[in-house]
């Protein structure tokens, strides 16, 4: 059973350990971005950029395929662990750099496998968490996962060039080995034994996507304008991070804000937490210019990290798979991540002034003049659009995975056979009566419902149900075969003493046959 009251520590440990391979993937990607990952085999920064492009192309292709695969395969743990293991194994193969031709094959293999497997691992991880951790604990689980990934990534960066054993010949082997150990440790807890259920919330996640787009647009404008403004008086200026020069200490507010996002989303709900990040972004766009004009670069950097960490903790793995159909969680998440991948690509292209097919990505000349005002306007627009956002707190339900073998035409036939047009008015009046008086006695309830339900499809018509079992079913609240047709074998076995799951499945199968035969006769 899922844990609804106490925080699921064991489940959290199982899936949070996968933050290590996630951190290794981030380590590889940032190494490609900075041109330092394969420096030990004399690969130039331009070649690193080419590898980054091939990796991004792989992620673009793998995103929708991963989403479709996760939605159609029930063994999410298997997909998740395979996707986590492949980059780690490839990373350990970096010790083979003494083999001739290694420098031509291995960098491409590591780049493409990292990007492709990262998409599959994160999508399957997110869907699996949505099955095993309920809403009130999921935000903290996700935030701990992301916070540990950021911490481990910074540890990997600090270990760059550090030789622990003679086998460690470069900057890739040791992080890959650590990630592999974490994966094996996570698998040792037997994640396939963890309870799972189809959890969902009624509503559309697209309503969150529109204000999210405005927030990211405001962040991109603010960041670009701030960088341009700070670079005017100092031609040597590169980034706010280098100007403040706090090193790894700047990750402290980043990690704290990730954890804050998880706690707030669990305690106050996703909608309230989402409004708070809009407030933070609005304050940053309004007062950010004043901070760098007054020279408070330290406070400005910490404010930026707080906003970015909160966005990451709330909007990367939460919200999108939680709202909507349980059958399209993976594909829905991959579609939203397509947008995030495009945003990150544009962000990095503008930040590094990338040249693609002779076109240089650079900020327009008018951006310093109007960019800050447009960023404020986008933040206000995002705040306005939060009104109709669907709430999540207390609205998550557990969907039963029923194998009724009914298609839409079958459902329509069933409704036409048993429910007439004048029945709907009767049903509505009965609901009004129940709402008006919740303290109805059994006799009053029988007077409302009557005996028609029992006469339609009596339990004794189902093969395998005798007089003794019929009494037990009646005591458990089952009056007709139609009720059994919508039941699950596990729950039926729990309600009826002495009934095994195998026998319950046979009885349910026979009950559904009776319903189908009755429908055909009515036709």
C-alpha positions as a printed NumPy array, in Angstrom:
array([[  0.   ,   0.   ,   0.   ],
       [  1.082,   3.565,  -0.65 ],
       [  2.083,   5.619,   2.369],
       [ -0.481,   8.385,   2.838],
       [  0.326,   9.484,   6.402],
       [  4.05 ,   9.049,   6.984],
       [  6.841,  10.213,   4.727],
       [  8.033,   7.253,   2.572],
       [ 11.724,   7.307,   3.52 ],
       [ 12.595,   3.929,   2.009],
       [ 10.94 ,   4.772,  -1.288],
       [ 12.672,   8.136,  -1.285],
       [ 16.098,   6.55 ,  -0.729],
       [ 15.579,   4.105,  -3.595],
       [ 14.856,   6.793,  -6.152],
       [ 16.979,   9.603,  -4.731],
       [ 20.101,   7.448,  -5.186],
       [ 19.556,   7.877,  -8.911],
       [ 20.54 ,  11.517,  -8.425],
       [ 24.14 ,  10.297,  -8.796],
       [ 23.809,   9.168, -12.447],
       [ 21.784,  12.329, -13.061],
       [ 24.663,  14.375, -11.647],
       [ 27.101,  12.464, -13.862],
       [ 25.027,  13.368, -16.927],
       [ 25.048,  17.036, -15.891],
       [ 28.81 ,  16.77 , -15.391],
       [ 29.284,  15.438, -18.934],
       [ 26.994,  18.055, -20.495],
       [ 28.616,  21.007, -18.728],
       [ 32.034,  19.604, -19.64 ],
       [ 31.009,  19.625, -23.289],
       [ 29.596,  23.117, -22.874],
       [ 32.796,  24.538, -21.397],
       [ 35.066,  22.531, -23.699],
       [ 36.955,  20.817, -20.879],
       [ 35.527,  17.285, -20.745],
       [ 37.937,  15.638, -23.196],
       [ 40.89 ,  17.935, -22.694],
       [ 43.017,  14.934, -21.686],
       [ 42.868,  13.607, -25.279],
       [ 43.467,  17.006, -26.902],
       [ 39.953,  17.62 , -28.242],
       [ 39.485,  21.298, -29.096],
       [ 36.628,  23.503, -27.818],
       [ 35.203,  23.545, -31.351],
       [ 35.043,  19.744, -31.347],
       [ 33.376,  19.887, -27.929],
       [ 30.749,  22.206, -29.427],
       [ 30.128,  19.725, -32.246],
       [ 29.685,  16.916, -29.728],
       [ 27.265,  19.101, -27.782],
       [ 25.256,  19.655, -30.952],
       [ 25.078,  15.938, -31.706],
       [ 24.033,  15.294, -28.125],
       [ 21.266,  17.901, -28.314],
       [ 20.069,  16.328, -31.575],
       [ 19.996,  12.93 , -29.872],
       [ 17.943,  14.364, -27.001],
       [ 15.513,  15.936, -29.476],
       [ 14.901,  12.574, -31.117],
       [ 14.887,  10.615, -27.859],
       [ 12.41 ,  12.863, -26.012],
       [  9.166,  11.882, -27.807],
       [ 10.312,   8.286, -28.246],
       [ 11.042,   8.018, -24.521],
       [  7.656,   9.487, -23.635],
       [  5.809,   7.047, -25.893],
       [  7.86 ,   4.111, -24.621],
       [  7.234,   4.923, -20.959],
       [  3.483,   5.221, -21.57 ],
       [  3.333,   1.826, -23.286],
       [  5.684,  -0.197, -21.085],
       [  4.697,  -0.941, -17.508],
       [  8.198,  -1.92 , -16.363],
       [  9.338,   1.618, -15.644],
       [ 11.985,   0.449, -13.19 ],
       [ 13.695,  -1.575, -15.906],
       [ 13.715,   1.365, -18.319],
       [ 14.951,   3.706, -15.619],
       [ 17.872,   1.543, -14.513],
       [ 18.954,   0.653, -18.043],
       [ 18.973,   4.34 , -18.987],
       [ 20.964,   5.164, -15.852],
       [ 23.502,   2.37 , -16.339],
       [ 24.456,   2.979, -19.976],
       [ 26.196,   6.391, -19.553],
       [ 27.964,   5.141, -16.42 ],
       [ 29.306,   2.079, -18.228],
       [ 30.379,   4.216, -21.174],
       [ 32.066,   6.616, -18.752],
       [ 34.059,   3.801, -17.173],
       [ 35.226,   2.806, -20.659],
       [ 37.233,   6.033, -20.694],
       [ 40.125,   4.027, -19.198],
       [ 40.542,   2.485, -22.652],
       [ 42.058,   5.664, -24.082],
       [ 45.259,   3.727, -24.806],
       [ 43.485,   1.851, -27.63 ],
       [ 44.215,   3.249, -31.131],
       [ 41.254,   5.116, -32.58 ],
       [ 39.721,   5.608, -29.152],
       [ 39.728,   9.394, -29.481],
       [ 37.561,   9.216, -32.614],
       [ 34.806,   6.94 , -31.302],
       [ 34.504,   7.34 , -27.562],
       [ 33.643,  11.086, -27.279],
       [ 30.718,  10.712, -29.684],
       [ 29.527,   7.579, -27.883],
       [ 29.582,   9.268, -24.475],
       [ 27.889,  12.471, -25.696],
       [ 25.016,  10.763, -27.521],
       [ 24.426,   8.09 , -24.865],
       [ 24.384,  10.712, -22.098],
       [ 21.796,  12.927, -23.788],
       [ 19.623,  10.072, -25.042],
       [ 19.612,   8.036, -21.836],
       [ 19.118,  11.121, -19.66 ],
       [ 15.737,  11.803, -21.272],
       [ 14.573,   8.212, -20.81 ],
       [ 15.829,   8.02 , -17.225],
       [ 14.185,  11.272, -16.106],
       [ 10.849,  10.565, -17.802],
       [ 10.606,   7.027, -16.409],
       [ 11.81 ,   8.286, -12.999],
       [  9.174,  11.   , -12.927],
       [  6.357,   8.656, -13.948],
       [  7.488,   6.049, -11.41 ],
       [  7.583,   8.619,  -8.603],
       [  4.041,   9.65 ,  -9.542],
       [  2.997,   6.04 ,  -8.989],
       [  4.732,   5.359,  -5.669],
       [  4.741,   8.693,  -3.791],
       [  1.496,  10.542,  -3.115],
       [  1.074,  14.251,  -3.766],
       [  1.672,  15.469,  -0.22 ],
       [  5.187,  13.912,  -0.145],
       [  6.166,  14.037,  -3.816],
       [  7.406,  17.62 ,  -3.86 ],
       [  9.91 ,  16.981,  -1.08 ],
       [ 11.069,  13.747,  -2.72 ],
       [ 11.698,  15.506,  -6.029],
       [ 13.423,  18.461,  -4.371],
       [ 15.743,  16.163,  -2.384],
       [ 16.571,  14.311,  -5.602],
       [ 17.459,  17.545,  -7.411],
       [ 19.347,  19.014,  -4.448],
       [ 21.509,  15.911,  -4.087],
       [ 22.136,  15.906,  -7.838],
       [ 23.402,  19.504,  -7.677],
       [ 25.614,  18.761,  -4.661],
       [ 27.083,  15.625,  -6.249],
       [ 27.682,  17.495,  -9.508],
       [ 29.711,  20.126,  -7.668],
       [ 31.676,  17.357,  -5.961],
       [ 32.436,  15.861,  -9.372],
       [ 33.632,  19.264, -10.551],
       [ 35.917,  19.579,  -7.538],
       [ 37.354,  16.129,  -8.28 ],
       [ 38.382,  17.14 , -11.789],
       [ 41.966,  15.985, -12.246],
       [ 42.077,  14.26 ,  -8.854],
       [ 43.668,  10.781,  -9.024],
       [ 42.313,   8.475,  -6.329],
       [ 43.568,   5.15 ,  -7.711],
       [ 46.063,   4.303, -10.421],
       [ 43.169,   3.149, -12.61 ],
       [ 41.729,   6.675, -12.662],
       [ 43.502,   8.143, -15.67 ],
       [ 41.18 ,  11.049, -16.501],
       [ 38.328,  13.217, -15.256],
       [ 35.511,  10.898, -16.389],
       [ 36.232,   7.508, -14.851],
       [ 35.848,   8.397, -11.172],
       [ 32.447,  10.187, -11.477],
       [ 31.174,   7.357, -13.691],
       [ 32.293,   4.761, -11.135],
       [ 30.575,   6.643,  -8.277],
       [ 27.361,   6.869, -10.317],
       [ 27.503,   3.134, -11.044],
       [ 27.875,   2.292,  -7.34 ],
       [ 24.838,   4.456,  -6.504],
       [ 22.753,   2.714,  -9.189],
       [ 23.63 ,  -0.734,  -7.876],
       [ 22.911,   0.376,  -4.311],
       [ 19.502,   1.691,  -5.352],
       [ 18.689,  -1.569,  -7.144],
       [ 19.675,  -3.54 ,  -4.02 ],
       [ 16.593,  -2.12 ,  -2.256],
       [ 14.409,  -4.001,  -4.779],
       [ 12.408,  -1.096,  -6.224],
       [ 10.132,  -3.527,  -8.064],
       [  8.657,  -4.4  ,  -4.649],
       [  7.574,  -0.81 ,  -3.99 ],
       [  3.805,  -0.297,  -4.115],
       [  2.458,   1.546,  -7.124],
       [ -0.868,   3.02 ,  -8.179],
       [ -2.197,   5.174, -10.997],
       [ -2.386,   8.601,  -9.326],
       [ -3.757,  11.647, -11.098],
       [ -5.467,  15.005, -10.645],
       [ -8.317,  16.222, -12.81 ],
       [ -7.312,  19.261, -14.836],
       [ -5.   ,  20.4  , -17.602],
       [ -1.301,  21.01 , -17.033],
       [ -1.303,  23.316, -20.066],
       [ -2.789,  26.048, -17.895],
       [  0.469,  26.058, -15.95 ],
       [  2.496,  26.006, -19.149],
       [  1.353,  29.43 , -20.431],
       [  2.41 ,  31.448, -17.334],
       [  5.531,  29.268, -17.156],
       [  6.446,  30.433, -20.654],
       [  6.074,  34.058, -19.578],
       [  8.242,  33.473, -16.49 ],
       [ 11.046,  31.921, -18.538],
       [ 10.802,  34.763, -21.045],
       [ 11.102,  37.289, -18.23 ],
       [ 14.109,  35.431, -16.817],
       [ 15.872,  35.333, -20.193],
       [ 15.297,  39.049, -20.759],
       [ 16.415,  39.99 , -17.25 ],
       [ 19.563,  37.853, -17.441],
       [ 20.579,  39.185, -20.863],
       [ 19.923,  42.825, -19.954],
       [ 21.821,  42.472, -16.666],
       [ 24.799,  40.906, -18.427],
       [ 24.875,  43.696, -21.018],
       [ 24.538,  46.442, -18.414],
       [ 27.33 ,  45.024, -16.257],
       [ 29.566,  44.57 , -19.292],
       [ 29.384,  48.209, -20.423],
       [ 31.727,  49.719, -17.782],
       [ 33.973,  46.645, -17.641],
       [ 35.06 ,  45.133, -20.988],
       [ 36.591,  42.18 , -19.089],
       [ 33.21 ,  41.241, -17.584],
       [ 32.118,  37.699, -18.492],
       [ 29.339,  36.738, -16.088],
       [ 27.791,  37.719, -12.784],
       [ 29.134,  34.502, -11.281],
       [ 32.729,  35.366, -12.11 ],
       [ 32.273,  38.973, -11.007],
       [ 31.026,  37.906,  -7.56 ],
       [ 33.565,  35.025,  -7.405],
       [ 31.919,  33.026,  -4.623],
       [ 32.755,  29.675,  -6.184],
       [ 30.766,  26.763,  -4.827],
       [ 29.185,  28.912,  -2.092],
       [ 26.725,  30.327,  -4.596],
       [ 25.167,  26.87 ,  -4.78 ],
       [ 23.967,  27.196,  -1.175],
       [ 20.976,  29.476,  -1.945],
       [ 20.367,  27.453,  -5.102],
       [ 20.015,  24.177,  -3.184],
       [ 18.051,  25.806,  -0.348],
       [ 15.53 ,  27.259,  -2.805],
       [ 15.105,  23.838,  -4.458],
       [ 14.23 ,  22.327,  -1.078],
       [ 11.959,  25.283,  -0.288],
       [ 10.044,  24.695,  -3.517],
       [  9.44 ,  21.065,  -2.564],
       [  8.243,  21.88 ,   0.949],
       [  5.934,  24.686,  -0.186],
       [  4.437,  22.641,  -3.015],
       [  3.637,  19.811,  -0.585],
       [  2.272,  21.947,   2.235],
       [  0.537,  24.736,   0.3  ],
       [ -0.19 ,  23.061,  -3.031],
       [  1.298,  23.469,  -6.488],
       [ -0.807,  26.523,  -7.331],
       [  0.297,  28.582,  -4.318],
       [  3.922,  27.531,  -4.8  ],
       [  3.712,  28.514,  -8.473],
       [  2.368,  31.943,  -7.561],
       [  5.283,  32.409,  -5.189],
       [  7.852,  31.85 ,  -7.94 ],
       [  6.072,  34.463, -10.043],
       [  6.363,  36.849,  -7.1  ],
       [ 10.097,  36.102,  -6.839],
       [ 10.612,  36.635, -10.565],
       [  8.664,  39.894, -10.437],
       [ 10.757,  41.205,  -7.548],
       [ 13.958,  40.248,  -9.377],
       [ 12.943,  42.036, -12.577],
       [ 11.819,  45.159, -10.692],
       [ 14.662,  45.546,  -8.194],
       [ 17.435,  43.755, -10.088],
       [ 18.483,  46.886, -11.974],
       [ 18.71 ,  48.832,  -8.714],
       [ 20.951,  46.166,  -7.187],
       [ 23.571,  46.236,  -9.94 ],
       [ 23.452,  50.039, -10.168],
       [ 24.197,  50.207,  -6.424],
       [ 26.935,  47.611,  -6.807],
       [ 25.305,  44.863,  -4.718],
       [ 26.474,  42.101,  -7.036],
       [ 26.645,  39.522,  -4.239],
       [ 23.016,  39.981,  -3.28 ],
       [ 22.033,  40.054,  -6.953],
       [ 23.774,  36.727,  -7.6  ],
       [ 22.139,  35.084,  -4.58 ],
       [ 18.726,  36.427,  -5.658],
       [ 19.218,  34.967,  -9.111],
       [ 20.182,  31.578,  -7.688],
       [ 17.124,  31.564,  -5.412],
       [ 14.758,  32.174,  -8.33 ],
       [ 16.482,  29.629, -10.576],
       [ 16.591,  26.981,  -7.854],
       [ 12.929,  27.458,  -7.021],
       [ 11.991,  27.182, -10.702],
       [ 14.008,  23.993, -11.036],
       [ 12.55 ,  22.401,  -7.91 ],
       [  8.951,  23.188,  -8.828],
       [  8.727,  23.081, -12.607],
       [ 11.088,  20.376, -13.887],
       [  9.635,  17.119, -12.546],
       [  6.447,  18.28 , -10.792],
       [  3.087,  19.572, -12.116],
       [  3.354,  18.318, -15.723],
       [  2.911,  14.564, -15.084],
       [  0.535,  15.122, -12.155],
       [ -2.379,  16.737, -13.997],
       [ -4.313,  14.891, -16.682],
       [ -4.627,  11.356, -17.971],
       [ -2.488,   8.65 , -16.395],
       [ -2.042,   7.036, -19.811],
       [ -0.103,   9.952, -21.324],
       [  2.143,  11.062, -18.461],
       [  5.386,  10.228, -20.246],
       [  4.518,  11.726, -23.614],
       [  2.999,  14.806, -21.98 ],
       [  6.18 ,  15.344, -19.994],
       [  8.353,  14.91 , -23.097],
       [  6.366,  17.545, -24.989],
       [  6.851,  20.112, -22.231],
       [ 10.526,  19.257, -22.001],
       [ 10.826,  19.959, -25.717],
       [ 10.065,  23.549, -24.865],
       [ 12.515,  23.572, -21.947],
       [ 15.233,  22.111, -24.19 ],
       [ 14.6  ,  24.883, -26.707],
       [ 14.723,  27.496, -23.969],
       [ 18.046,  26.202, -22.629],
       [ 19.479,  26.062, -26.15 ],
       [ 18.475,  29.675, -26.802],
       [ 19.759,  30.742, -23.383],
       [ 23.188,  29.186, -23.946],
       [ 23.359,  30.437, -27.541],
       [ 22.786,  34.036, -26.414],
       [ 25.068,  33.669, -23.41 ],
       [ 28.026,  32.343, -25.431],
       [ 27.244,  34.199, -28.696],
       [ 27.165,  30.938, -30.629],
       [ 27.596,  31.038, -34.411],
       [ 25.33 ,  28.631, -36.341],
       [ 25.514,  28.53 , -40.156],
       [ 27.124,  31.937, -40.164],
       [ 24.464,  33.478, -37.899],
       [ 25.667,  34.848, -34.556],
       [ 23.248,  34.649, -31.642],
       [ 23.504,  37.989, -29.868],
       [ 21.145,  40.333, -28.036],
       [ 19.446,  43.085, -30.119],
       [ 20.76 ,  46.609, -29.633],
       [ 17.413,  47.813, -28.228],
       [ 17.302,  45.12 , -25.559],
       [ 19.093,  47.117, -22.796],
       [ 16.58 ,  49.929, -23.3  ],
       [ 13.295,  48.019, -23.212],
       [ 14.251,  44.521, -22.025],
       [ 13.806,  45.218, -18.32 ],
       [ 10.358,  46.746, -18.8  ],
       [  9.236,  43.85 , -20.998],
       [ 10.45 ,  41.389, -18.344],
       [  8.31 ,  43.15 , -15.718],
       [  5.331,  43.065, -18.089],
       [  5.759,  39.325, -18.665],
       [  5.883,  38.711, -14.909],
       [  2.646,  40.641, -14.43 ],
       [  1.038,  38.684, -17.27 ],
       [  2.072,  35.412, -15.664],
       [  0.592,  36.534, -12.345],
       [ -2.693,  37.402, -14.077],
       [ -2.905,  33.941, -15.646],
       [ -2.579,  32.113, -12.315],
       [ -6.23 ,  32.738, -11.426],
       [ -7.78 ,  29.783, -13.315],
       [ -4.936,  27.369, -12.532],
       [ -6.214,  23.994, -11.279],
       [ -5.481,  23.331,  -7.617],
       [ -3.784,  20.113,  -6.545],
       [ -3.917,  19.961,  -2.756],
       [ -6.311,  17.226,  -1.659],
       [ -7.49 ,  16.475,  -5.206],
       [ -5.261,  13.555,  -6.214],
       [ -7.154,  10.311,  -6.73 ],
       [ -6.048,   6.711,  -7.196],
       [ -7.261,   5.237, -10.466],
       [ -7.975,   1.514, -10.623],
       [ -6.288,  -0.436, -13.422],
       [ -9.376,  -2.404, -14.456],
       [ -9.295,  -4.928, -17.272],
       [-12.956,  -4.801, -18.247],
       [-12.321,  -5.439, -21.938],
       [-15.055,  -2.885, -22.731],
       [-14.623,  -0.459, -25.605],
       [-16.601,   2.756, -26.058],
       [-19.265,   1.079, -28.17 ],
       [-19.708,  -1.568, -25.493],
       [-20.167,   1.104, -22.824],
       [-22.76 ,   2.877, -24.97 ],
       [-24.658,  -0.365, -25.482],
       [-24.652,  -0.998, -21.735],
       [-26.018,   2.46 , -21.   ],
       [-28.704,   2.132, -23.682],
       [-29.726,  -1.266, -22.331],
       [-30.126,  -0.318, -18.682],
       [-30.655,   3.444, -18.543],
       [-33.583,   5.131, -20.261],
       [-34.012,   8.839, -20.842],
       [-36.424,   9.266, -17.943],
       [-33.994,   7.528, -15.584],
       [-31.605,  10.478, -15.493],
       [-34.179,  12.745, -13.874],
       [-34.857,  10.033, -11.31 ],
       [-31.135,   9.622, -10.564],
       [-30.731,  13.383, -10.132],
       [-33.648,  13.567,  -7.741],
       [-32.229,  10.692,  -5.693],
       [-28.854,  12.45 ,  -5.443],
       [-30.595,  15.627,  -4.294],
       [-32.392,  13.636,  -1.608],
       [-29.131,  12.051,  -0.411],
       [-27.39 ,  15.439,  -0.294],
       [-30.264,  16.919,   1.664],
       [-30.177,  14.233,   4.349],
       [-26.972,  12.32 ,   4.955],
       [-28.425,  10.326,   7.888],
       [-30.615,   7.942,   5.885],
       [-31.568,   4.615,   7.416],
       [-31.259,   1.321,   5.515],
       [-35.006,   1.131,   4.966],
       [-35.091,   4.641,   3.539],
       [-32.205,   3.802,   1.205],
       [-33.965,   0.643,   0.004],
       [-37.063,   2.697,  -0.694],
       [-35.044,   5.037,  -2.873],
       [-33.117,   2.395,  -4.829],
       [-35.723,  -0.355,  -4.981],
       [-34.983,  -3.935,  -6.045],
       [-34.465,  -3.327,  -9.78 ],
       [-30.684,  -3.546,  -9.562],
       [-30.831,  -7.03 ,  -8.052],
       [-33.37 ,  -8.251, -10.638],
       [-31.349,  -7.067, -13.639],
       [-28.305,  -9.277, -13.126],
       [-28.586, -11.459, -10.002],
       [-25.381, -12.821,  -8.545],
       [-26.478, -16.448,  -8.947],
       [-26.321, -16.072, -12.735],
       [-22.535, -15.861, -12.487],
       [-20.731, -19.193, -12.729],
       [-18.848, -19.97 ,  -9.53 ],
       [-21.233, -18.155,  -7.169],
       [-23.279, -20.44 ,  -4.956],
       [-25.627, -19.754,  -2.084],
       [-22.848, -19.436,   0.496],
       [-20.724, -17.094,  -1.588],
       [-23.802, -15.065,  -2.527],
       [-24.477, -14.394,   1.158],
       [-20.895, -13.221,   1.656],
       [-21.13 , -10.957,  -1.386],
       [-24.415,  -9.499,  -0.171],
       [-22.86 ,  -8.838,   3.215],
       [-19.998,  -7.028,   1.481],
       [-22.456,  -4.812,  -0.417],
       [-22.61 ,  -6.579,  -3.807],
       [-26.156,  -6.986,  -5.095],
       [-25.728,  -7.738,  -8.804],
       [-23.298,  -9.067, -11.394],
       [-23.018,  -5.555, -12.814],
       [-21.338,  -4.446,  -9.603],
       [-18.842,  -7.296,  -9.792],
       [-17.968,  -6.451, -13.394],
       [-16.496,  -3.157, -12.249],
       [-14.506,  -4.613,  -9.355],
       [-10.831,  -5.608,  -9.141],
       [ -9.761,  -9.108,  -8.11 ],
       [ -7.429,  -7.951,  -5.366],
       [-10.032,  -5.77 ,  -3.664],
       [-12.73 ,  -8.423,  -3.991],
       [-10.464, -11.008,  -2.362],
       [ -9.788,  -8.61 ,   0.501],
       [-13.496,  -8.052,   1.143],
       [-14.584, -11.708,   1.021],
       [-13.112, -14.073,   3.607],
       [-11.631, -17.261,   2.152],
       [-11.661, -15.986,  -1.436],
       [ -8.308, -16.2  ,  -3.209],
       [ -7.202, -13.76 ,  -5.873],
       [ -7.19 , -16.475,  -8.566],
       [-10.76 , -17.481,  -7.795],
       [-11.796, -13.821,  -7.623],
       [-10.375, -13.28 , -11.114],
       [-12.395, -16.217, -12.47 ],
       [-15.59 , -14.918, -10.853],
       [-15.038, -11.423, -12.222],
       [-14.349, -12.837, -15.676],
       [-17.616, -14.799, -15.556],
       [-19.49 , -11.72 , -14.292],
       [-18.27 ,  -9.677, -17.241],
       [-19.378, -12.431, -19.626],
       [-22.86 , -12.295, -18.098],
       [-22.98 ,  -8.521, -18.582],
       [-21.931,  -8.861, -22.23 ],
       [-24.518, -11.553, -22.936],
       [-27.235,  -9.432, -21.35 ],
       [-26.244,  -6.455, -23.477],
       [-26.413,  -8.546, -26.651],
       [-29.882,  -9.803, -25.705],
       [-31.07 ,  -6.241, -25.057],
       [-29.815,  -5.287, -28.524]])
